[in-house]
Amino acid sequence: MGWGTDLWDQYDVLDKHTQSGLDLVDRYVKFVKERTEIEQNYAKQLRNLSKKYTPKRGSKEEQECRFTNQQAFVDILNEMNDYAGQREIIAENMMLSICLELTKYLQEVKQERKSCLSDAKKAQQTLESSYKQLDNIKKRFEREWREAEKANQNAEKVDQDSTATKADVEKAKVHAHSRTHTAEESRNDYAALLQKYNKEQNQFYFTEIPQIYSKLQEVEERRVRKLAEGYTLFAEMEKRVMPIIGKCLEGIAKAGNNSNTNAERDSMLLVEQHKSGFERPGDLEFEDYSHGMNRASSESSLGTPKGPLDLLGKNKKLWPFSKKKPAASEDFGHLPPEQRRKKLQQKMDDIGKELQKEVDQSQALEKMKDVYEKNSQLGDPSSLEPQISQTALNVQRLQGEMQKYESWLIDAGGQALSRHGSTNNNTHDKSGSESSHENNPQAIYTEFDDDFDDEEEIFAPIGQCTALYNFEGSSEGTIPMRTGEVFAVVEEDKGDGWTRVQSASGDEGYIPTSYVKISPGM
């Protein structure tokens, strides 16, 4: 059972059916294109949404990201951005694997269908042309035969006519014979052409049309299978990215779980960042004016901090909950003690890094100068003197700044955590020091390194502590720790919120006191 054998006479039906299949492919391609546009717009809207709520660099929201619940929201936005990327991949794959492929295949199918139908029409036209030729021969045979019969009847009539001459009879017989011969030729031509037409008709209905329609059936079935693949790919494109989408959703859930489990850590981090270090105000003294206290002594007694207005000192009267901020100063004196110590320590760390770079550059210049002195062909040693002198001045400047900030840190009740600089207690004569440094710049670095060595102290453990939270230890002088890790306490907290400890591996550094549980004694 097939189109060639059972639908040999249904050309119009096959024409409409195959055209309907092509229209379906075209409709499906348009449907997938619109789906890709929806996916692209959806991805674009998700990206815009993530961008809208992502904290801008340097903004207040970005600073708040140090807290896990704030960072968790940023992680969710990042995961949504990745999720949007997967929707874009879906759209791209659908466009390439379905739309473009089916569009290309549709053109091929159209061409094959057109070729099949064209062959069928040509075969039909050829058969119709043969039939018209046969019909013409048949009509001529019919006409010639009638003429022959008429001529024979006329010859018999003349032959029976007594008045007709012998010449008239002979003429009528010759004419009848001629017409009969012509009719016989027409009859033979008609018979031959009829045989030829029947052969062509048999070839048309039993060979050509079945082959053409069978080929058209194959084209149609391939179209159906190709479109079915497109239907399958529609789901497959999305299934391929499902694992990655699942990871994005897992990342969102993980961010939520981290935010949930680190609630206490966020509270401790807030304490670490904003602890002022002030003592709570004591009770106000009763000033008894009934005993004749003079006004001068009363006024002078107001100079001591006794209440909230004097909490930050005589020259910094601020209510603890006031939104008004004091003017910033170089020594960070406008900040509470705890925050001031942190800012000073951070400033010293920055200066120390810059100082180390200058020292490294100076050493490199000295080595280069030594090479030039040994081999003058490589360069002129005197050409390096300006750079060496400038580097020496930079080192002196940075050392001065380091000492200045370290003295402020000591005044603030803290201790330097940085290893890049130290307070020079043995102050040299300024002019003598500068002259000696100018003559021998390397002396600056030697003296600088000696100051490092003088700082080295060995402390005996005075207790143990157990980490309650994770701590990255990214600031210089600090060490990282993980929840449950045990440390030996080397130096107790001196009021600045930091405790010096030693890890099991022998590393020493400072950790936040509020992050550990201290057990006194060994």
Secondary structure, 3 states (H helix, E strand, C coil): CCHHHHCCCCHHHHHHHHHHHHHHHHHHHHHHHHHHHHHHHHHHHHHHHHHHHCCCCCCHHHHHHHCHHHHHHHHHHHHHHHHHHHHHHHHHHHHHHHHHHHHHHHHHHHHHHHHHHHHHHHHHHHHHHHHHHHHHHHHHHHHHHHHHHHHHHHHHHHHHCCCCCHHHHHHHHHHHHHHHHHHHHHHHHHHHHHHHHHHHHHHHHHHHHHHHHHHHHHHHHHHHHHHHHHHHHHHHHHHHHHHHHHHHHHHHHHHHHHHHHCHHHHHHHHHHHHCCCCCCCCCCCCCCHHHCCCHHHHHHHCCCCCCHHHCCCCCCCCCCCCCCCCCCCCCCCCCCHHHHHHHHHHHHHHHHHHHHHHHHHHHHHHHHHHHHHHCHHHCCHHHHHHHHHHHHHHHHHHHHHHHHHHHHHHHCCCCCCCCCCCCCCCCCCHHHHHHHHHHCCHHHHHHHHHHHHHHCCCCCCCEEEEECCCECCCCCCECCECCCCEEEEEECCCCCCEEEEECCCCCEEEEEHHHEEEEECC
